[in-house]
């Protein structure tokens, strides 16, 4: 199964709700089932159907909608469990709590995921208390809570790992091209809307291949990690830093003011590029060898050269090639 299944809230909700409709309807219709002809089971199927409709209609499930759908799913299974026939066959309903826990764990922060697990565990305890005869000695409660917490932690960390694979460069820890676009675009839009500028500085390490040839690829990788660490220290705040691939890096600076006069603005952008390049002053000690680093930079600004990262990148790339062609640093 694709890891995206564990991070796509909408897809997961569609599967969860569809299975819920089928399962609760079957429990309401099958002879001898704990939910046969029970209003609570039909109500659980109806809530699952409402969640499926929400998943089909919503293009994106935001945090508030996510919490609402989690709580409605909890309500469905707890009502179904509380309204089922007496007998140990009702433990079928407990299987739903770990499914809901997996869906509830699709959040950014671990403490939020654990808070959801606490609420789901409380709902499971309530459902078991309403039945009161599933297992003696609280075994059902212990089993449910352990399963809920374990499912929450596994799903959360699988989701975080998949997220890192999508938006992070694994070598340097910086944002990759996709991650930089995700983070930078809202910041660029906000700067432009506020009447300020966002500046993209595209960097290329000069003669990086010589380092690879002389010291080997592992040393080259360590040099890229050092460069990434240096670029994180860019003084202007906020600064978004990413590695676009190979030895090419990008720095996005938002909320800047530029002179109105074009020539002065042009020189100001050059000064910004030089400031970023100064972060790469060496030498850096790589495998016992002092390595000097030189970089070229291409600079583009929003809204002058575009209003999105997608339009700024070609402009900065053209400036970078011009810098290399004319033997200029910026």
C-alpha positions in Angstrom: 0.0 0.0 0.0 1.3 3.5 -0.9 2.5 5.6 2.0 0.4 8.4 0.7 -2.6 6.5 1.9 -1.4 7.3 5.5 -1.1 11.1 4.8 -4.0 11.8 2.5 -6.8 12.7 4.9 -9.4 12.7 2.2 -8.5 9.3 0.7 -8.3 7.7 4.2 -11.7 9.2 5.2 -13.3 7.8 2.0 -12.0 4.3 2.8 -12.9 4.6 6.4 -16.4 5.9 5.8 -17.1 3.4 3.0 -16.1 0.4 5.1 -18.1 1.9 8.0 -21.3 2.1 5.9 -20.9 -1.5 4.7 -20.0 -2.9 8.1 -22.6 -1.1 10.1 -25.3 -1.9 7.5 -24.3 -5.6 7.6 -24.4 -5.6 11.4 -27.9 -4.1 11.3 -29.2 -6.6 8.8 -27.4 -9.9 9.5 -29.4 -12.3 11.8 -27.7 -12.9 15.1 -25.3 -10.0 14.9 -25.0 -7.7 18.0 -26.5 -4.8 16.0 -29.4 -6.5 14.2 -32.4 -4.2 13.9 -30.8 -1.8 16.3 -31.4 2.0 15.8 -27.9 2.7 17.1 -26.3 0.6 14.4 -28.4 2.3 11.7 -27.4 5.7 13.1 -23.8 4.7 13.0 -24.2 3.8 9.3 -25.9 7.2 8.7 -23.0 9.1 10.3 -20.5 7.1 8.2 -22.5 8.0 5.1 -22.4 11.7 6.1 -18.7 11.5 6.5 -18.3 9.9 3.1 -20.4 12.7 1.6 -18.1 15.3 3.3 -15.0 13.5 1.9 -16.4 13.6 -1.6 -17.5 17.2 -1.4 -14.4 18.7 0.3 -11.4 19.4 -1.9 -9.2 19.6 1.1 -9.9 18.6 4.7 -8.5 21.3 7.0 -7.6 20.8 10.7 -11.0 21.9 12.0 -12.9 19.7 9.5 -10.6 16.9 10.3 -11.3 17.1 14.1 -15.1 17.3 13.4 -15.0 14.2 11.2 -12.9 12.4 13.9 -15.4 13.2 16.6 -18.4 12.3 14.4 -16.8 8.9 13.6 -16.2 8.4 17.4 -19.8 9.2 18.0 -21.0 6.7 15.4 -19.0 3.7 16.8 -19.7 4.6 20.5 -23.5 4.8 19.8 -23.3 1.5 17.9 -21.4 -0.2 20.6 -23.7 1.2 23.4 -26.8 0.2 21.6 -25.7 -3.3 20.6 -27.0 -6.6 22.0 -25.4 -7.8 25.2 -22.7 -10.4 24.7 -19.1 -10.7 23.8 -19.9 -10.5 20.0 -20.1 -6.7 20.6 -16.3 -6.6 20.7 -16.5 -6.3 16.9 -17.1 -2.6 17.4 -13.9 -2.1 19.3 -12.0 -2.7 16.0 -13.2 0.6 14.8 -11.4 2.7 17.4 -7.9 1.9 16.0 -9.1 2.8 12.5 -10.3 6.2 13.8 -7.1 6.6 15.8 -5.1 6.1 12.5 -7.2 8.8 10.8 -6.9 11.2 13.9 -3.1 10.8 13.8 -2.9 12.6 10.5 -1.7 15.8 12.1 1.5 17.9 12.2 2.3 17.8 15.9 2.8 14.7 18.0 1.0 16.3 21.1 -2.1 16.8 19.0 -2.0 13.2 17.8 -1.7 12.0 21.5 -4.5 14.3 22.5 -6.7 12.7 19.9 -5.6 9.3 21.1 -6.7 10.3 24.7 -10.2 11.4 23.4 -10.5 8.2 21.4 -9.5 6.1 24.4 -12.1 7.9 26.5 -14.7 7.1 23.9 -13.7 3.5 23.9 -13.9 3.3 27.7 -17.4 5.0 27.5 -18.5 2.4 24.9 -17.3 -0.5 27.0 -18.9 1.0 30.1 -22.3 1.3 28.3 -22.1 -2.4 27.5 -20.5 -3.5 30.8 -20.3 -7.2 29.9 -17.7 -7.5 27.1 -14.9 -8.9 29.2 -14.3 -9.3 32.9 -11.7 -7.3 34.7 -11.4 -4.5 32.2 -9.5 -6.5 29.6 -11.5 -4.9 26.8 -10.6 -1.4 28.0 -6.9 -2.2 28.3 -6.8 -3.9 24.8 -8.6 -0.9 23.2 -6.3 1.7 24.8 -3.1 -0.1 23.9 -4.2 -0.6 20.3 -5.3 3.1 20.0 -2.1 4.5 21.3 0.1 2.1 19.3 -1.9 2.9 16.1 -1.6 6.6 16.7 2.1 6.5 17.1 2.8 4.3 14.1 0.5 6.3 11.8 1.9 9.6 13.0 5.5 8.7 12.4 4.8 7.0 9.0 3.0 10.2 8.0 5.9 12.4 9.2 8.5 10.2 7.4 6.4 10.3 4.2 6.1 14.1 4.6 9.8 14.4 4.9 10.4 12.3 1.8 8.1 14.7 -0.1 9.3 18.1 1.1 12.8 17.6 2.5 16.2 17.0 0.9 17.5 14.0 2.9 21.2 14.9 2.5 21.1 18.4 3.9 17.8 18.6 5.7 16.8 21.6 3.8 13.5 21.9 1.9 13.6 20.3 -1.6 12.1 22.0 -4.7 8.6 20.8 -3.7 9.0 21.8 -0.1 10.4 25.2 -0.9 7.4 25.9 -3.2 5.0 24.8 -0.5 6.6 27.1 2.1 7.7 30.1 0.0 4.6 30.7 -2.1 2.4 31.9 0.8 5.2 34.0 2.1 5.8 35.6 -1.3 2.1 36.3 -1.7 1.9 37.9 1.7 4.9 40.1 1.1 3.4 41.3 -2.3 0.0 41.9 -0.7 1.7 44.0 2.0 3.4 46.2 -0.6 6.8 44.8 0.1 9.2 42.6 -1.9 10.3 39.0 -1.8 13.7 38.2 -3.1 14.9 34.8 -4.5 18.6 34.2 -4.5 19.7 31.2 -6.6 23.1 29.8 -5.7 25.5 27.5 -7.6 28.7 26.2 -6.1 31.6 27.0 -8.5 33.9 24.1 -9.4 32.0 21.7 -7.1 32.9 18.8 -9.4 36.6 19.4 -8.7 35.9 18.7 -5.0 34.2 15.4 -5.9 37.0 14.4 -8.2 39.8 15.3 -5.8 38.3 14.1 -2.5 35.5 11.8 -3.5 31.7 11.9 -3.4 31.4 11.4 0.3 33.5 14.6 0.9 31.3 16.4 -1.7 28.2 15.4 0.2 29.8 16.7 3.5 30.6 20.0 1.7 27.0 20.3 0.6 25.9 19.7 4.2 28.3 22.5 5.4 26.9 24.9 2.8 23.4 24.1 3.9 24.3 24.8 7.5 25.9 28.1 6.5 22.9 29.2 4.5 20.6 28.6 7.5 22.5 31.5 9.1 21.3 34.1 6.6 20.6 37.1 8.8 17.4 38.4 7.1 14.3 37.0 8.7 12.2 35.3 7.5 14.5 33.4 5.3 13.5 30.1 3.5 16.4 27.9 2.3 16.2 25.0 0.0 18.4 22.7 -2.1 17.0 22.4 -5.6 19.3 19.6 -6.6 23.0 18.9 -7.1 25.0 21.9 -5.9 22.2 24.4 -6.5 20.6 26.1 -3.5 17.9 28.7 -3.1 17.2 31.4 -0.5 13.9 33.2 -0.3 13.9 36.5 1.7 10.5 38.1 2.3 9.2 41.4 3.5 12.0 43.5 2.1 11.9 47.1 0.9 13.6 48.1 -2.4 14.4 51.6 -3.7 11.8 52.9 -6.3 14.5 53.9 -8.8 15.3 50.9 -11.0 19.1 51.3 -11.0 19.2 51.6 -7.2 16.9 48.6 -6.8 19.1 46.6 -9.2 22.2 47.5 -7.1 20.3 46.7 -3.9 19.5 43.2 -5.2 23.2 42.7 -6.1 24.1 43.6 -2.5 21.6 41.1 -1.2 23.2 38.4 -3.4 26.6 39.3 -2.1 25.4 39.2 1.5 24.1 35.6 1.0 27.3 34.6 -0.8 29.3 35.9 2.2 27.7 33.1 4.3 29.8 30.7 2.3 33.2 32.1 3.2 35.6 29.3 3.9 37.8 27.6 4.1 35.8 24.6 5.5 37.5 21.6 6.9 36.4 18.5 4.9 38.1 15.2 5.7 41.2 17.0 7.0 41.4 19.3 4.0 40.7 23.0 3.9 38.2 23.6 1.1 37.6 27.0 -0.3 34.1 27.6 -1.6 33.1 30.1 -4.3 29.5 30.6 -5.4 27.6 32.5 -8.1 24.2 33.9 -7.5 21.2 34.9 -9.6 18.7 37.2 -8.0 15.1 37.9 -8.8 12.5 39.9 -6.9 8.7 39.8 -6.6 6.7 41.5 -7.8 9.2 43.0 -10.3 10.2 39.7 -11.9 7.1 37.7 -11.1 4.6 37.1 -8.2 5.1 33.3 -7.7 8.1 31.1 -7.0 7.4 29.4 -10.4 8.0 32.7 -12.2 10.9 33.9 -10.1 12.9 30.7 -10.6 13.4 31.1 -14.4 14.3 34.7 -13.9 16.9 33.9 -11.1 18.2 31.0 -13.2 18.7 33.3 -16.2 20.6 35.8 -13.9 22.7 32.9 -12.5 23.7 31.8 -16.0 24.5 35.5 -16.9 26.7 35.7 -13.8 28.6 32.6 -14.9 28.9 33.8 -18.5 30.2 37.2 -17.5 32.4 35.9 -14.7 30.5 37.9 -12.1 29.6 36.6 -8.6 26.1 38.1 -8.7 
